[in-house]
Amino acid sequence: MKKVLSLIGMAALFSLIGANLAAAANGTITGVVKNIVTGAAIIGATVNDGNKGSTTTDVNGVYTLSEPAGSYTLTTSATGYQTTTQLSTVVAGVATTNNWSLTAAYGNQPIPAANMNYSILAWSDLGMHCDQWDFSYFMLLPPSNNLRVQVFQRGSKSNPVTTGITVSYAFPKKTDSTLHTNWWTFQNQYGFNKPANIGYTGTPMAGTMPVDPANLSFHVTAIPLTPWDDDGTWDPYGTATITVKDLNGNVLQTASVSAPGSTEMNCGNCHGSQTVSIELDILQKHDAHNGTTLAADYANGILHPCNMCHSDNAMIPPAPGQAGVESLSLALHNWHKDKMNYNSVSAATSPDCFNCHPGPQTQCLRGIMARAGKTCHDCHGDLYQMAIDMQNGRQPWLQLPKCSKCHDAVHAENANTLYRNSILNNAPSSSMNGKLYCQGCHSCTHGEYISTLPQDQTIPQQFQGDGYWIWNCTVCHTNKGVQNMHH
């Protein structure tokens, strides 16, 4: 009898040990589920791991799942909200945090486009352009912004219209950029020779848009915008008026769209003093650490573009730089990676990227990712990670951000293609595939629908009646209703 009890006890012990070992091999996924607009906790939301595990959020919106190590596609749903997916990696013995910000379910409002013959999807494919306001010392980036427009004749096939119409753009409050930048005064020293108010690629402040090489949209590059209106108002989200006409000059449709650009690079958080300007201080420090003669050249009236030595894929076409010299993006991020705590101003700037990228006033991180609590680091990494990635071969401006880092394959960007150049390829009807730019429905990087700024949401407001991404097929079709756009 004692032997039997002993065996039973040993079995129980081994079972307990096995359970503990299994628990040790697990990790946990935990986080908070909130309303994306109000930030209020969502009680009773269901979080499912796509395998066997699921749980619901408590009174504080908190959930916890215990999972074996591995990769999971999590799905979160709640009554009155859109179901959302997110990728998560579980490490044994580690608690992984995945927070959620859910968007309220789509409305039932009448769709304004239902009474229109033509619809317009328009966006600035850069999402934000940062440039300097003074070019008398050096050139980092010239004034520049892009616009892309797709036109749809409702009731016809899914093809965007690119023939038999003209598409023009104009900025009613921004017609003369020479009032607010000295770019054209110094452009010759940087290798350019364009008339006033003509961008460095030859694009004017207003004009007719050419069709892009893919024959899918109308596209202009490097519009020489500044963040000031003609009357001096600081306006980094300048609004363009888009006008579509037939070949007889009859207006078929109009719309407005923001083209963000800012000079709020905030080099003055660390550079410059009462006796030395910000720009001269940058040249002097570059000379001191690299053996260059930029300050002396400046004194002799010789100016240099940064991309004379550093390659820069942000230029059109990309500037090749010099062999053996770090790209401009790598040089800037690598050099400054340990310098954001040099003074109280830079240390207190949040997010830290706003020390150089626009910025506490501009708030270029404003789209739905930001509203969901994502930071610059979630998509790009911090300064250290960015430097490491580029040292390991990542090409700046060409390989990030990646939607697939957080979203499932159905919502990923095209293979080896940036989000801003990606095209819908898993539509409910195969006839739509390869026709619609992702940014047409979701808007630009950093300003994705739903943005915190009304200026970013003029297109869905005009044609859909809300500020959401384009979810209602009636915006472009007459007989499709509401369908899941990604399959």
Residue pairs with C-beta under 8 A, 6 or more apart in sequence:
23 66
24 92
24 93
25 68
25 69
25 92
26 66
26 67
26 68
26 69
26 90
26 92
26 93
27 66
27 67
27 68
27 69
27 90
27 91
27 92
27 93
27 94
27 95
27 96
28 64
28 65
28 66
28 67
28 90
28 94
28 95
28 96
29 47
29 49
29 64
29 65
29 67
29 72
29 74
29 88
29 90
29 95
29 96
29 97
29 98
30 62
30 63
30 64
30 65
30 95
30 96
30 97
30 98
31 62
31 63
31 97
31 98
31 99
31 100
32 41
32 57
32 60
32 61
32 62
32 63
32 99
32 100
33 41
33 42
33 45
33 47
33 57
33 61
33 63
33 76
33 78
33 99
33 100
33 101
33 102
34 40
34 41
34 42
34 61
34 99
34 100
34 101
34 102
34 373
35 41
35 42
35 81
35 101
35 102
35 104
36 101
36 102
36 103
36 368
36 371
36 372
36 450
37 103
37 104
37 371
40 61
41 57
41 59
41 60
41 61
41 62
42 57
42 61
42 78
42 81
42 102
43 57
43 58
43 59
43 61
44 56
44 57
44 78
44 79
45 56
45 57
45 61
45 63
45 76
45 77
45 78
45 81
45 100
45 102
46 54
46 55
46 56
46 76
46 77
46 78
47 54
47 55
47 56
47 57
47 63
47 65
47 74
47 75
47 76
47 100
48 54
48 74
48 75
48 76
48 77
49 65
49 67
49 72
49 73
49 74
50 72
50 73
50 74
50 75
51 67
51 72
53 65
53 66
53 67
54 65
55 63
55 64
55 65
56 63
57 63
67 90
68 90
68 92
69 90
69 91
69 92
70 89
70 90
71 87
71 88
71 89
71 90
72 87
72 88
72 89
72 90
73 85
73 86
73 87
73 88
73 408
74 85
74 86
74 87
74 88
74 98
75 83
75 84
75 85
76 83
76 84
76 85
76 86
76 100
76 102
77 83
77 84
78 102
80 104
80 105
81 102
81 103
81 104
81 105
82 102
82 103
82 104
82 105
82 106
84 100
84 102
84 103
85 407
85 408
85 411
86 98
86 100
86 406
86 407
87 405
87 406
87 407
87 408
88 96
88 98
89 96
90 96
99 373
100 372
101 371
101 372
101 373
103 368
103 450
103 468
106 466
106 468
106 471
106 472
106 482
107 465
107 466
109 465
109 466
110 465
111 463
111 464
111 465
111 472
111 474
111 475
112 462
112 463
112 464
112 465
113 119
113 154
113 463
113 464
113 474
113 475
113 476
114 474
114 478
116 154
116 253
116 463
117 153
117 154
117 155
117 252
117 253
118 151
118 152
118 153
118 154
118 161
118 244
118 252
118 253
119 151
119 152
119 154
119 253
119 463
119 475
119 476
120 149
120 150
120 151
120 152
120 242
120 244
120 253
120 254
120 255
120 459
120 463
121 149
121 150
121 152
121 436
121 437
121 440
121 441
121 459
121 470
122 147
122 148
122 149
122 150
122 240
122 242
122 255
122 257
122 459
123 147
123 148
123 257
123 439
123 440
123 443
123 444
123 459
124 145
124 146
124 147
124 148
124 257
124 258
124 259
124 260
124 444
125 146
125 147
125 148
125 219
125 420
125 421
125 439
125 444
126 145
126 146
126 260
126 420
126 444
126 445
127 260
127 364
127 367
127 420
127 444
127 445
127 446
127 447
128 260
128 261
128 262
128 357
128 358
128 362
128 364
128 445
128 446
128 447
129 141
129 144
129 145
129 225
129 260
129 261
129 262
130 141
130 261
130 262
130 263
130 264
130 265
130 356
130 357
130 358
130 364
131 140
131 141
131 142
131 143
131 144
131 261
131 263
132 139
132 140
132 141
132 263
132 265
133 180
133 181
133 226
133 263
134 182
134 279
135 142
135 181
135 182
135 183
135 185
135 186
135 187
135 190
135 303
136 182
136 185
136 186
136 279
136 303
137 277
137 279
137 280
137 282
137 283
137 298
137 303
138 279
138 282
138 283
138 294
138 298
138 303
138 304
138 305
138 306
139 186
139 190
139 303
139 304
139 305
139 306
139 307
140 265
140 306
140 328
141 312
141 314
141 315
142 183
142 187
142 190
142 192
142 199
142 200
142 222
142 224
143 177
143 181
143 183
143 199
143 224
143 225
143 226
143 261
144 199
144 200
144 221
144 222
144 223
144 224
144 225
144 261
144 316
145 222
145 223
145 225
145 259
145 260
145 261
146 219
146 220
146 221
146 222
146 223
146 259
147 169
147 209
147 219
147 220
147 223
147 240
147 242
147 257
147 259
148 212
148 217
148 218
148 219
148 437
148 439
148 440
149 167
149 169
149 209
149 217
149 218
149 219
149 242
150 160
150 216
150 217
150 218
150 436
150 437
150 440
151 160
151 161
151 162
151 165
151 167
151 218
151 244
151 253
152 160
152 161
152 476
153 161
154 476
154 477
154 478
155 477
155 478
155 479
157 431
158 427
158 429
158 431
158 432
158 435
158 436
158 476
158 477
159 435
160 216
160 217
160 435
160 436
162 211
162 215
162 216
162 217
162 218
164 246
164 247
165 244
165 245
165 246
165 247
165 252
166 208
166 244
166 245
166 247
167 208
167 209
167 218
167 242
167 243
167 244
168 206
168 207
168 208
168 209
168 242
168 243
168 245
169 206
169 207
169 209
169 220
169 223
169 240
169 241
169 242
169 243
170 205
170 206
170 240
170 241
170 243
171 205
171 206
171 223
171 225
171 238
171 239
171 240
171 241
171 259
172 239
172 241
173 229
173 230
173 231
173 233
173 235
173 238
173 239
174 205
174 225
174 226
174 228
174 229
174 230
174 235
174 238
175 197
175 205
175 206
175 230
176 197
176 205
176 230
177 183
177 197
177 205
177 224
177 225
177 226
178 184
178 196
178 197
179 228
179 230
179 232
180 226
180 227
180 228
180 232
181 224
181 226
183 224
184 194
184 195
184 196
184 197
186 303
187 193
187 194
187 200
189 302
189 303
190 303
190 304
190 305
191 305
192 200
194 200
194 202
197 204
197 205
197 224
198 204
198 224
199 221
199 222
199 223
199 224
200 222
200 224
200 316
201 221
201 222
201 316
203 220
203 221
203 222
203 223
203 224
204 223
205 223
205 224
205 225
207 220
209 218
209 219
209 220
210 218
210 219
210 220
211 217
211 218
211 219
212 218
212 219
216 423
216 435
216 437
217 437
217 440
221 316
222 316
223 259
225 238
225 259
225 261
226 261
226 263
227 234
227 235
227 236
227 238
227 261
227 262
227 263
227 264
227 362
228 234
228 235
229 235
229 238
234 361
236 260
236 261
236 262
236 264
236 358
236 361
236 362
237 258
237 259
237 260
237 453
237 455
237 456
238 258
238 259
238 260
238 261
239 256
239 257
239 258
239 259
239 455
239 458
240 256
240 257
240 258
240 259
241 254
241 255
241 256
242 254
242 255
242 256
242 257
243 251
243 253
243 254
244 251
244 252
244 253
244 254
245 251
245 252
246 252
255 458
255 459
255 462
255 463
256 458
256 462
257 458
257 459
258 447
258 453
258 455
258 456
258 458
260 362
260 364
260 444
260 446
260 447
262 358
262 359
262 361
262 362
262 364
263 358
264 358
264 359
264 360
264 361
264 362
265 356
265 357
265 358
265 359
266 349
266 354
266 355
266 356
266 358
266 359
266 360
267 278
267 279
267 282
267 356
268 278
269 343
269 345
269 346
269 349
269 355
270 339
270 342
270 343
270 345
270 346
270 355
271 278
271 281
271 282
271 285
272 278
272 279
272 280
272 281
273 281
276 284
280 295
280 298
283 294
283 295
283 298
284 295
286 292
286 294
287 293
287 294
287 295
287 296
289 335
294 304
297 303
297 304
305 319
306 312
306 328
307 315
307 319
307 321
307 328
308 321
308 322
309 321
309 322
309 325
310 319
310 321
310 322
310 325
310 326
310 327
310 328
310 331
311 318
311 319
311 320
311 321
311 325
311 327
311 328
312 318
312 319
312 321
312 327
312 328
312 329
313 319
313 327
313 329
313 395
313 396
313 397
313 398
314 328
314 329
314 396
314 397
318 397
321 327
321 328
325 331
326 334
327 390
327 396
328 396
329 386
329 390
329 396
329 397
330 387
330 390
330 391
330 396
332 356
333 383
333 386
333 387
333 390
334 387
334 390
334 391
336 356
336 383
337 382
337 383
337 384
337 386
337 387
338 383
339 346
340 346
340 347
340 349
340 352
340 355
340 383
341 347
346 352
346 355
349 355
349 360
351 365
351 375
351 376
351 377
352 376
352 382
352 383
353 365
353 376
353 380
354 360
357 364
357 376
358 364
363 452
363 453
364 446
364 447
365 375
365 376
365 446
366 446
366 447
366 451
366 452
366 453
366 456
367 443
367 444
367 445
367 446
367 447
367 448
367 449
367 450
367 451
367 452
367 456
368 448
368 449
368 450
368 451
368 469
369 378
369 379
369 446
369 448
370 446
370 452
371 450
371 452
377 385
378 406
379 400
379 401
379 402
379 405
380 386
380 400
380 401
381 388
381 389
390 396
394 400
398 418
399 418
400 418
401 418
401 419
401 445
402 412
402 413
402 419
403 411
403 412
403 413
403 419
404 412
404 413
410 426
410 486
410 487
411 486
413 419
413 422
413 438
414 421
414 422
414 423
414 425
419 438
419 439
419 445
420 438
420 439
420 444
420 445
421 437
422 437
422 438
423 434
423 435
423 436
423 437
423 438
424 432
424 433
424 434
424 435
424 436
424 437
424 438
424 441
424 485
424 486
425 433
425 434
426 433
426 486
426 487
427 433
427 436
427 485
427 486
427 487
428 483
428 484
428 485
428 487
439 445
440 470
441 469
441 470
441 485
442 448
442 449
442 469
442 470
443 449
443 451
443 456
443 459
443 469
444 456
447 453
447 456
448 469
449 456
449 457
449 460
449 467
449 468
449 469
449 470
450 457
450 467
450 468
450 469
451 457
451 467
454 461
454 467
457 467
460 466
460 467
460 468
460 469
460 470
461 467
463 470
463 475
464 470
464 471
464 472
464 475
470 476
471 482
471 485
472 482
473 480
473 481
473 482
473 483
473 485
474 480
474 481
474 482
